[in-house]
Amino acid sequence: MEFNDGAETARSDIENRYLWARLDHEHAAAIRSVTVASIVDAQRRKNQLSPDNNEDSAGFLDYERDAQRFALQTDWSVELDATLIEFGAAIEYARATYDALGLIDRGDTGVLLGRPAVEALDIHSTIDGPLLGLYAAMDLAIGPSVSIQPGIRFDAQSYDPDGATHHVSPRFGLEWLASETTTVRLSAGRFYQPEAFHELQVTDGVSRFFAPQRADHFIAAVDWKATPRLSLRAEGYYKDYGNPKTRFETYSTLS
């Protein structure tokens, strides 16, 4: 993709290649699994030039990113009478190389927005390492009208800001069939969202990944089947967020 308005030029090239294979297997009447192997090769090139006569900003930016990921994931389900058990694992190896070279003159506008008037970029970084994810969940009937859904997830990444880190995310749900037409659901859980290996923000001058963002969710819902053709749901939730990523203001193609 190219842009040229006579005063400013920009070019962006994105090339992604994917290869994957999936195996679905029924080991027994109540045991099933899905296994997926995948390879991703993602490349991106960006070149921008804004001459000194640009009223908003001036400078140049040359950016390249080459990223590869190899992944294997398996998911299993087991049905035992009124109980459903699900578990799985995913292991990945990721590698990404970043190169960013640039000089940006934002002038007084940059100062007003809390950014340096002039900023130079010269970042060359390579990240690589394994990622691991494990999870288990259950849907268990504890009475004729009540079931619980406990679950837990474990994630480990090797390219976090402080080196190899891991996170444990518990989840819990409860379902109550109050009547033939009314169902009450309660759920709570913790979720972590690390940056992906290809999301390092070097064009913003960032040379390391942010800590994973955290979210705690609490949700209550009531489902009511008013008629055979009409169902209504009321839902309320509370969410608490931690470790939010730094927010960058963008006001020109070079920022």
URSUL-V473811 format. One record per residue. N is the residue number from 1. PSI is psi in whole degrees, 0 to 359 (none if undefined). Layout:
N;PSI
N;PSI
This chain:
1;134
2;150
3;135
4;112
5;17
6;332
7;335
8;138
9;147
10;144
11;135
12;128
13;125
14;128
15;118
16;137
17;136
18;143
19;127
20;156
21;141
22;138
23;117
24;130
25;137
26;103
27;327
28;180
29;332
30;8
31;121
32;154
33;152
34;125
35;132
36;129
37;136
38;153
39;134
40;132
41;114
42;127
43;143
44;137
45;136
46;131
47;127
48;144
49;126
50;115
51;171
52;338
53;3
54;131
55;331
56;311
57;165
58;155
59;193
60;160
61;126
62;121
63;135
64;141
65;125
66;124
67;141
68;145
69;134
70;125
71;147
72;124
73;138
74;134
75;133
76;150
77;139
78;126
79;122
80;99
81;247
82;18
83;134
84;125
85;130
86;139
87;162
88;175
89;151
90;133
91;135
92;154
93;125
94;147
95;135
96;138
97;128
98;136
99;123
100;124
101;126
102;164
103;122
104;125
105;102
106;345
107;207
108;331
109;320
110;320
111;319
112;330
113;10
114;17
115;156
116;147
117;320
118;130
119;131
120;140
121;130
122;79
123;127
124;110
125;142
126;127
127;143
128;155
129;171
130;158
131;144
132;136
133;133
134;143
135;157
136;141
137;157
138;143
139;106
140;123
141;125
142;10
143;176
144;339
145;6
146;135
147;153
148;154
149;78
150;153
151;161
152;148
153;140
154;129
155;142
156;133
157;150
158;2
159;27
160;166
161;324
162;24
163;206
164;127
165;162
166;157
167;141
168;129
169;102
170;150
171;152
172;138
173;154
174;136
175;129
176;120
177;92
178;327
179;183
180;341
181;355
182;130
183;132
184;133
185;135
186;140
187;150
188;148
189;158
190;137
191;137
192;141
193;90
194;160
195;142
196;161
197;339
198;14
199;18
200;126
201;63
202;333
203;346
204;10
205;12
206;128
207;7
208;157
209;149
210;157
211;148
212;137
213;147
214;142
215;130
216;124
217;137
218;120
219;137
220;137
221;148
222;125
223;133
224;122
225;95
226;315
227;170
228;339
229;2
230;123
231;140
232;148
233;135
234;135
235;138
236;149
237;157
238;133
239;135
240;125
241;144
242;155
243;48
244;147
245;153
246;137
247;132
248;132
249;134
250;119
251;2
252;168
253;347
254;355
255;none
